[in-house]
Amino acid sequence: MAWQLRGRTAVVTGASSGIGEATARQLASAGMHVYAVARRGERLEQLAAGHERIVAHVADVTDTAAVDALADRVRAEQGACHALINNAGVGGGPFVGRGDLDDVMRTLDVNLNGVFRCLASFADLLEASAPSRVVNVASVAGKVGIGPAGYAASKFAVVGLSEALHLSWAERGITVSQVNPGFIETEGFAQDQIKRSPLSGILGQPEDVARAIAETLVRGDAERTVPRAYRGVVVLRHLLAPAYRTVASRMDRAGGSRR
């Protein structure tokens, strides 16, 4: 029997805009009780006001105590967490030298350590709620290494983390999956380079990723690339590495920026 969304509880981080906001709306519309988590309380309240199944919760995933408090709240109010969507993330800038170190450390702390904090705080509740799901929002950049170095490194790490836990947490009744978006147009990622390139036709929207996340929850797939057209890039990277590097080196983002 397929895993059901309706009537279950989900936590979505990075929910004040973009993919996280779209995912909170998608899951709530499918009948889930959703805790929408981010730092921007006003944006979360606006989101919650538009849907009775969405609860706003202000927390920063770089703050361990705040993440623990979030898990405590969900446990106290719902008694379960059936789905954890680790989506909170930042892009970061180019890495050139010492002056960029603080930016890289911040990117890693949000994109990677933030995922670890959420997993640690919710692990026992997820196990008690089994069969349960975790979806880590990584990136195609975590497969092919294009873009800011700190961002790519953080997403490569999230991919590895997801693959390891997909194996090791299965016996606990927790299915850990990764959803890898390609170029998605959001508030934080305007994708101006892509709009000027031949890839503009496959520029995705947050709603595309939200639907993929919902489908991944139901199906329990280990991995999903969205839009699906980007899957060919991932395959090329691993099967024909020299050809991939030739193509990638001609892209604007090969310079390590996200403009």
C-alpha positions as CSV (number, residue, x, y, z in Angstrom):
1,M,0.0,0.0,0.0
2,A,1.3,3.5,-0.9
3,W,2.3,5.8,1.9
4,Q,-0.5,8.2,2.6
5,L,-0.2,12.0,3.1
6,R,-3.6,12.8,4.5
7,G,-3.8,13.0,8.2
8,R,-0.1,12.9,8.8
9,T,2.3,15.5,10.2
10,A,5.1,17.1,8.3
11,V,7.9,19.6,9.1
12,V,9.2,21.7,6.3
13,T,12.2,23.9,6.9
14,G,13.0,27.0,4.8
15,A,9.3,27.5,4.3
16,S,9.1,31.3,4.1
17,S,9.6,31.4,0.4
18,G,10.5,29.4,-2.7
19,I,10.6,25.6,-2.6
20,G,9.8,25.4,1.1
21,E,6.7,27.6,0.8
22,A,5.5,25.7,-2.2
23,T,6.1,22.4,-0.4
24,A,4.2,23.5,2.7
25,R,1.2,24.5,0.5
26,Q,1.4,21.3,-1.5
27,L,1.5,19.0,1.5
28,A,-1.2,20.9,3.4
29,S,-3.5,20.8,0.3
30,A,-2.9,17.0,0.3
31,G,-4.2,16.8,3.8
32,M,-1.1,16.9,5.9
33,H,-0.7,18.9,9.1
34,V,2.4,21.1,8.3
35,Y,4.8,22.9,10.5
36,A,6.3,25.6,8.3
37,V,9.7,26.6,9.7
38,A,12.0,29.5,8.8
39,R,13.5,32.6,10.3
40,R,11.1,35.2,8.8
41,G,8.1,35.1,11.1
42,E,6.0,37.6,9.2
43,R,6.3,35.6,6.0
44,L,5.4,32.4,7.8
45,E,2.3,34.0,9.4
46,Q,1.1,35.1,6.0
47,L,1.6,31.5,4.8
48,A,-0.3,30.0,7.7
49,A,-3.1,32.5,7.4
50,G,-3.9,31.1,4.0
51,H,-4.2,27.5,5.0
52,E,-5.7,26.0,8.2
53,R,-3.4,23.0,8.1
54,I,-0.2,25.1,8.2
55,V,1.4,26.1,11.5
56,A,4.1,28.8,11.5
57,H,7.2,28.2,13.6
58,V,10.1,30.6,13.7
59,A,13.5,28.8,14.0
60,D,17.0,29.0,12.6
61,V,18.5,25.6,11.6
62,T,21.9,26.9,12.7
63,D,20.7,27.0,16.3
64,T,20.7,23.6,17.9
65,A,18.5,24.6,20.8
66,A,15.9,26.2,18.5
67,V,15.7,22.9,16.4
68,D,15.4,20.9,19.6
69,A,12.5,23.2,20.7
70,L,10.8,22.7,17.4
71,A,11.0,18.9,17.8
72,D,9.6,19.2,21.3
73,R,6.7,21.3,20.1
74,V,5.8,18.8,17.4
75,R,6.0,16.0,19.8
76,A,3.9,17.7,22.4
77,E,1.2,19.0,20.0
78,Q,1.0,16.1,17.5
79,G,2.7,13.1,19.2
80,A,4.3,12.2,15.9
81,C,6.4,13.4,12.9
82,H,5.7,11.4,9.8
83,A,7.7,13.5,7.4
84,L,10.7,15.8,7.7
85,I,11.6,18.0,4.7
86,N,15.0,19.5,5.1
87,N,14.9,22.3,2.6
88,A,16.5,25.3,4.4
89,G,19.5,26.5,2.4
90,V,21.6,29.4,1.2
91,G,23.5,29.9,-2.0
92,G,26.7,31.6,-1.1
93,G,29.2,33.3,-3.3
94,P,32.4,32.5,-5.2
95,F,35.3,31.1,-3.2
96,V,38.5,32.9,-4.2
97,G,40.5,33.0,-1.0
98,R,40.6,34.0,2.7
99,G,38.1,36.8,2.4
100,D,35.4,34.3,1.4
101,L,35.9,31.8,4.2
102,D,33.2,33.2,6.5
103,D,30.7,33.0,3.7
104,V,31.6,29.4,3.0
105,M,31.4,28.4,6.6
106,R,27.9,30.0,6.8
107,T,26.8,28.1,3.7
108,L,28.0,24.8,5.2
109,D,26.4,25.5,8.5
110,V,23.0,26.1,7.0
111,N,23.0,23.7,4.1
112,L,24.7,20.7,5.8
113,N,24.9,21.2,9.5
114,G,21.3,22.4,9.5
115,V,20.2,19.1,8.0
116,F,22.2,17.2,10.6
117,R,20.7,19.2,13.4
118,C,17.1,18.5,12.2
119,L,17.8,14.8,11.7
120,A,19.3,14.6,15.2
121,S,16.5,16.4,16.9
122,F,13.7,14.4,15.1
123,A,15.3,11.0,14.8
124,D,13.6,9.4,17.8
125,L,10.2,10.9,16.9
126,L,10.5,9.8,13.3
127,E,11.3,6.3,14.5
128,A,8.3,6.3,16.9
129,S,6.1,7.5,14.0
130,A,7.3,4.9,11.5
131,P,6.8,4.2,8.7
132,S,8.1,7.8,8.3
133,R,9.9,9.8,5.7
134,V,12.8,12.2,5.4
135,V,13.3,14.2,2.2
136,N,16.6,16.1,2.0
137,V,16.5,18.8,-0.7
138,A,20.0,18.7,-2.2
139,S,20.8,19.9,-5.7
140,V,22.0,18.8,-9.1
141,A,25.0,20.9,-8.1
142,G,25.6,18.2,-5.5
143,K,26.0,15.7,-8.3
144,V,28.0,17.7,-10.9
145,G,29.9,20.4,-9.0
146,I,28.9,23.6,-11.0
147,G,28.5,26.9,-9.2
148,P,29.8,28.4,-5.9
149,A,32.3,25.9,-4.3
150,G,30.8,26.2,-0.8
151,Y,27.3,25.6,-2.1
152,A,28.4,22.6,-4.3
153,A,30.4,21.1,-1.4
154,S,27.4,21.4,0.9
155,K,25.1,19.7,-1.5
156,F,27.5,16.9,-2.4
157,A,27.6,16.3,1.4
158,V,23.8,16.2,1.6
159,V,23.7,13.7,-1.2
160,G,26.2,11.5,0.6
161,L,24.4,11.9,3.9
162,S,21.1,11.0,2.2
163,E,22.5,7.9,0.6
164,A,24.1,6.7,3.8
165,L,20.9,7.2,5.9
166,H,18.7,5.6,3.2
167,L,20.6,2.4,4.0
168,S,21.2,2.7,7.7
169,W,17.9,4.2,8.8
170,A,15.7,1.8,6.8
171,E,15.7,-0.8,9.6
172,R,14.2,1.9,11.9
173,G,11.2,2.3,9.5
174,I,12.5,5.7,8.2
175,T,12.9,6.2,4.5
176,V,15.5,8.8,3.7
177,S,15.4,10.3,0.2
178,Q,17.1,13.1,-1.7
179,V,15.4,15.4,-4.1
180,N,17.9,17.2,-6.4
181,P,16.5,20.3,-8.1
182,G,18.1,21.7,-11.2
183,F,17.9,25.4,-12.0
184,I,14.8,26.6,-10.1
185,E,13.7,30.2,-10.2
186,T,13.1,31.4,-6.6
187,E,13.4,34.6,-4.6
188,G,16.9,33.7,-3.5
189,F,18.0,32.3,-6.9
190,A,16.9,34.5,-9.7
191,Q,18.7,32.3,-12.3
192,D,19.6,35.3,-14.5
193,Q,22.5,33.3,-16.1
194,I,20.2,30.5,-17.1
195,K,17.6,32.8,-18.5
196,R,20.2,34.0,-21.0
197,S,21.4,30.5,-21.9
198,P,20.0,27.7,-24.1
199,L,18.9,26.0,-20.8
200,S,16.2,28.6,-20.2
201,G,13.6,26.3,-21.6
202,I,14.1,23.8,-18.7
203,L,14.1,26.4,-15.9
204,G,11.9,25.0,-13.2
205,Q,9.6,26.6,-10.7
206,P,9.2,25.9,-6.9
207,E,5.9,24.2,-7.5
208,D,7.7,21.6,-9.7
209,V,9.9,20.6,-6.8
210,A,7.0,20.7,-4.3
211,R,5.2,18.1,-6.4
212,A,8.3,16.0,-6.7
213,I,8.7,16.1,-2.9
214,A,5.1,15.0,-2.4
215,E,5.5,12.1,-4.9
216,T,8.7,11.1,-3.2
217,L,7.0,10.9,0.2
218,V,4.3,8.7,-1.3
219,R,6.6,6.4,-3.3
220,G,9.6,6.3,-1.0
221,D,12.1,6.8,-3.9
222,A,15.7,7.0,-2.8
223,E,16.5,9.8,-5.3
224,R,14.6,12.2,-7.6
225,T,15.9,14.8,-10.0
226,V,13.6,17.7,-11.0
227,P,13.0,18.8,-13.6
228,R,13.6,15.3,-15.0
229,A,15.5,16.7,-18.0
230,Y,18.5,17.4,-15.7
231,R,18.9,13.7,-15.0
232,G,20.8,13.4,-18.3
233,V,23.4,15.9,-17.0
234,V,23.9,13.7,-13.9
235,V,24.3,10.6,-16.0
236,L,26.7,12.3,-18.4
237,R,28.8,13.5,-15.4
238,H,29.3,9.9,-14.2
239,L,29.5,7.9,-17.4
240,L,31.3,10.4,-19.7
241,A,33.3,12.6,-17.3
242,P,35.7,14.1,-19.9
243,A,32.8,15.1,-22.2
244,Y,30.9,16.5,-19.3
245,R,33.8,18.7,-18.2
246,T,34.2,20.0,-21.7
247,V,30.6,21.1,-21.7
248,A,30.5,22.4,-18.1
249,S,33.7,24.5,-18.6
250,R,31.8,26.6,-21.2
251,M,29.0,27.5,-18.8
252,D,28.9,30.9,-17.1
253,R,28.7,29.2,-13.8
254,A,31.9,27.4,-14.2
255,G,33.5,30.6,-12.9
256,G,31.9,29.8,-9.5
257,S,29.2,32.5,-9.4
258,R,25.5,32.4,-9.2
259,R,24.6,35.7,-10.9
